[in-house]
């Protein structure tokens, strides 16, 4: 028998999910298959970190990398046709068929650390990030020619790049970066977009942005802008940027929220009707609650999706049909992959199913 799960569910009139206790290992980085049948994730359920595939219809789990040499396999990413899954292992990127067969290591230059593989929507490239003493950069692996090349060359040893995201037309990669040589608010966090066809790079002119996500039509990016202002308070706002100019186009939350609120991880639904995001705010008892919230794409109709007490939901990802959301829930004893309907009903701890 696998790890023992003790979870108690209750559903409020608003269909919010409650989780009182969990006792599991580490289950991370949920990723939907393009057909919405499976969720791939990384788990140490068998001791080492492996890539697992879970069937959301019957909860059957398959360890895809159990026959591979022991490694710290993580960050699964599905190919657009659903036939392959890319994943990382420290200095390596692997591609495996979705049934666990034919693992292949990509031929990469010697790189200290690679992470965040992302398939281009047309399936030709796998984008990824590097971290080395000379600093972080964005790379692509051309599957047609089996060649990897860095498409940025910042040459800044203090630069850390995070969470690359392909544009829907496969021509650009958006990312965020932190320059640790500068104080927060003076170059601490920006967004960049690199064109893979000509290597042109555009950067935001304002600082303190979180990693962005593209709108399904590719015309906008959504992110969180933190306004440090002239006081000690920081004010987070969900904003959209024009993807061509990287200028703020619309404030979706503006200054209606209190300075104690921390927002992160906004993602458009595939049909572009809704946006999910994480929200950390002090409650009436003086305790900080970290939960998932959903709003309409125009910034209206915010509603709370989860209520997890002291636990922290992270990395929300929409199902392809926009009806469900998978996410990882961080607890004091580990993390699990959860699934919930977009209206907050039917919360399920997927990796706690026996």
QUISULGI-V293499 format. One record per backbone hydrogen bond with DSSP energy under -0.5 kcal/mol. CO is the residue of the C=O (numbers start at 1). NH is the residue of the N-H. If there is no record, write none. Layout:
CO&NH ; CO&NH
This chain:
5&7 ; 7&9 ; 8&20 ; 10&12 ; 10&18 ; 12&15 ; 16&12 ; 17&307 ; 25&27 ; 25&335 ; 26&44 ; 28&42 ; 31&40 ; 33&36 ; 37&56 ; 38&33 ; 39&54 ; 40&31 ; 41&52 ; 42&28 ; 43&50 ; 44&47 ; 46&48 ; 48&46 ; 48&50 ; 49&73 ; 50&43 ; 50&52 ; 51&64 ; 51&65 ; 52&41 ; 53&62 ; 54&39 ; 54&56 ; 55&59 ; 60&55 ; 62&53 ; 62&64 ; 63&66 ; 65&68 ; 71&73 ; 74&88 ; 77&86 ; 79&82 ; 83&98 ; 84&79 ; 85&96 ; 86&77 ; 87&94 ; 88&74 ; 89&91 ; 89&92 ; 90&114 ; 92&89 ; 93&106 ; 94&87 ; 95&104 ; 96&85 ; 97&100 ; 101&97 ; 104&95 ; 106&108 ; 109&111 ; 113&131 ; 115&129 ; 118&127 ; 120&123 ; 124&143 ; 125&120 ; 126&141 ; 127&118 ; 128&139 ; 129&115 ; 130&137 ; 131&113 ; 132&135 ; 135&132 ; 137&130 ; 138&151 ; 138&152 ; 139&128 ; 140&142 ; 140&149 ; 141&126 ; 141&143 ; 142&145 ; 142&146 ; 142&147 ; 147&142 ; 149&140 ; 155&157 ; 156&159 ; 158&180 ; 159&136 ; 160&178 ; 162&176 ; 165&174 ; 167&170 ; 171&196 ; 171&197 ; 172&167 ; 173&194 ; 174&165 ; 175&192 ; 176&162 ; 177&190 ; 178&160 ; 178&180 ; 179&182 ; 183&186 ; 187&179 ; 189&208 ; 189&209 ; 190&177 ; 191&204 ; 192&175 ; 193&202 ; 194&173 ; 194&196 ; 195&199 ; 200&195 ; 202&193 ; 208&226 ; 213&222 ; 215&218 ; 219&243 ; 220&215 ; 221&241 ; 222&213 ; 223&239 ; 224&210 ; 224&226 ; 225&227 ; 225&237 ; 226&228 ; 227&235 ; 228&231 ; 234&236 ; 235&227 ; 237&225 ; 237&239 ; 238&252 ; 238&253 ; 239&223 ; 240&249 ; 240&250 ; 241&221 ; 241&243 ; 242&246 ; 247&242 ; 250&240 ; 250&252 ; 253&256 ; 258&261 ; 261&236 ; 262&280 ; 264&278 ; 267&276 ; 269&272 ; 273&297 ; 274&269 ; 275&295 ; 276&267 ; 277&293 ; 278&264 ; 279&281 ; 279&291 ; 280&262 ; 281&289 ; 283&286 ; 287&283 ; 287&289 ; 289&281 ; 289&291 ; 290&313 ; 291&279 ; 292&305 ; 292&306 ; 293&277 ; 294&303 ; 295&275 ; 296&299 ; 300&296 ; 303&294 ; 305&17 ; 307&19 ; 308&311 ; 309&290 ; 311&313 ; 312&330 ; 314&328 ; 317&326 ; 319&322 ; 323&342 ; 324&319 ; 325&340 ; 326&317 ; 327&338 ; 328&314 ; 328&330 ; 329&336 ; 330&312 ; 331&334 ; 334&331 ; 335&27 ; 336&329 ; 336&338 ; 337&350 ; 337&351 ; 338&327 ; 339&348 ; 340&325 ; 341&344 ; 345&341 ; 348&339 ; 348&350 ; 349&352 ; 350&353
